[in-house]
Amino acid sequence: MQSHTLDKEDVCEIVCYDAVKINALKGRVEDNEVQGMAQMFKALSDPTRMKMACLLDEGEELCVCDMAILTGQSIATTSHHLRVMKNLGIAKSRKDGKNVFYTLSDHHIRLLVRMTLEHLREEHCHDDAEHRKS
């Protein structure tokens, strides 16, 4: 079992409260909203589903078979992951004959995927620059 020690940089050294901030923020975020957000992030925390979200952002619309090839997963596994994403509002689907096509559900999800990737790339570039300075 890992032992976690608290660093003085991470914890207030005295206990005090800012009543104005607390009162302004109370009730601003509902528990049910936070639960929904956590479920969305939980779904995207799976690397395969995050890759699928990135591919859907890049490819606009992909059928299950194409997604299976792109992710290296079986069609059954791919279909399961896409269904999870659909059930949580991350993706939507349409059936065309015998094929099912998926897209990201809306621009909010597209923006979330893009901003996450952009943030990661900026952090990576920042880390590389720090290593070059050393």
C-alpha positions as CSV (number, residue, x, y, z in Angstrom):
1,M,0.0,0.0,0.0
2,Q,1.3,3.5,-0.9
3,S,1.8,6.1,1.8
4,H,0.8,9.6,0.8
5,T,2.5,12.5,2.6
6,L,1.2,16.0,2.5
7,D,3.5,18.6,1.1
8,K,3.3,22.1,2.8
9,E,2.9,23.5,-0.7
10,D,-0.4,21.6,-1.1
11,V,-2.2,22.4,2.2
12,C,-3.2,25.6,3.9
13,E,-1.1,26.1,7.0
14,I,-4.0,27.8,8.8
15,V,-7.7,27.2,8.5
16,C,-9.7,30.2,7.3
17,Y,-12.8,30.6,5.2
18,D,-13.9,33.2,2.6
19,A,-17.6,33.5,3.3
20,V,-18.2,35.8,0.3
21,K,-16.8,33.2,-2.1
22,I,-18.5,30.3,-0.4
23,N,-21.9,32.0,-0.5
24,A,-21.4,33.0,-4.1
25,L,-20.5,29.5,-5.2
26,K,-23.0,27.5,-3.0
27,G,-25.6,25.8,-5.2
28,R,-23.9,26.9,-8.5
29,V,-23.1,23.3,-9.4
30,E,-25.8,20.7,-8.8
31,D,-24.9,17.2,-7.6
32,N,-26.8,15.5,-10.5
33,E,-24.9,17.6,-13.0
34,V,-21.6,16.6,-11.5
35,Q,-22.6,13.0,-11.6
36,G,-23.5,13.3,-15.3
37,M,-20.2,15.0,-16.0
38,A,-18.2,12.3,-14.1
39,Q,-20.0,9.6,-16.1
40,M,-19.0,11.4,-19.4
41,F,-15.4,11.7,-18.3
42,K,-15.4,8.1,-17.0
43,A,-16.5,7.0,-20.5
44,L,-13.8,9.0,-22.1
45,S,-11.2,7.8,-19.6
46,D,-11.0,4.5,-21.5
47,P,-8.1,4.9,-24.0
48,T,-10.0,3.0,-26.8
49,R,-13.1,5.3,-26.4
50,M,-11.0,8.4,-26.3
51,K,-9.3,7.3,-29.5
52,M,-12.7,6.7,-31.0
53,A,-13.8,10.2,-30.0
54,C,-10.7,11.7,-31.6
55,L,-11.2,9.6,-34.8
56,L,-14.9,10.7,-34.9
57,D,-13.8,14.3,-34.6
58,E,-11.3,13.9,-37.5
59,G,-13.4,11.6,-39.7
60,E,-16.8,13.2,-39.1
61,E,-18.8,10.0,-39.5
62,L,-17.5,6.4,-39.3
63,C,-19.2,3.0,-39.6
64,V,-18.5,0.4,-36.9
65,C,-16.4,-1.7,-39.4
66,D,-14.1,1.3,-40.2
67,M,-13.8,2.1,-36.5
68,A,-12.9,-1.5,-35.7
69,I,-10.0,-1.4,-38.3
70,L,-8.8,2.0,-37.1
71,T,-8.7,0.9,-33.4
72,G,-7.6,-2.7,-34.0
73,Q,-10.6,-4.0,-32.1
74,S,-13.1,-6.6,-33.1
75,I,-16.4,-5.4,-34.5
76,A,-18.2,-6.7,-31.3
77,T,-15.8,-4.8,-29.0
78,T,-16.0,-1.7,-31.2
79,S,-19.8,-1.8,-31.2
80,H,-19.8,-2.1,-27.4
81,H,-17.6,0.9,-26.9
82,L,-19.6,3.0,-29.4
83,R,-22.8,2.0,-27.7
84,V,-21.4,3.1,-24.3
85,M,-20.5,6.4,-25.9
86,K,-24.0,6.8,-27.4
87,N,-25.7,5.9,-24.1
88,L,-23.8,8.6,-22.3
89,G,-24.5,11.3,-25.0
90,I,-20.9,11.4,-26.4
91,A,-21.9,9.9,-29.8
92,K,-24.9,9.4,-31.9
93,S,-25.7,6.8,-34.5
94,R,-27.7,6.4,-37.7
95,K,-28.5,3.1,-39.5
96,D,-28.1,3.1,-43.3
97,G,-29.2,-0.3,-44.6
98,K,-27.1,-2.9,-42.9
99,N,-24.4,-0.5,-41.6
100,V,-24.4,1.8,-38.5
101,F,-22.6,5.1,-38.6
102,Y,-21.4,7.1,-35.6
103,T,-20.6,10.8,-35.1
104,L,-19.9,12.8,-32.1
105,S,-23.2,14.0,-30.5
106,D,-22.6,17.7,-30.9
107,H,-20.2,20.6,-31.0
108,H,-19.7,20.6,-27.2
109,I,-18.3,17.1,-27.3
110,R,-16.2,17.9,-30.4
111,L,-14.8,21.0,-28.5
112,L,-14.1,18.9,-25.4
113,V,-12.1,16.4,-27.4
114,R,-10.2,19.1,-29.3
115,M,-9.4,21.1,-26.2
116,T,-8.2,18.1,-24.3
117,L,-5.8,17.1,-27.1
118,E,-4.7,20.7,-27.5
119,H,-4.0,21.0,-23.7
120,L,-2.1,17.7,-23.8
121,R,0.0,18.9,-26.7
122,E,0.7,22.2,-25.1
123,E,1.8,20.5,-21.8
124,H,4.0,18.1,-23.8
125,C,5.6,21.0,-25.7
126,H,6.1,22.9,-22.4
127,D,7.8,19.8,-20.9
128,D,10.0,19.4,-23.9
129,A,11.1,23.1,-23.7
130,E,11.9,22.6,-20.0
131,H,14.1,19.6,-20.7
132,R,16.0,21.5,-23.4
133,K,16.7,24.3,-20.9
134,S,18.2,21.9,-18.4
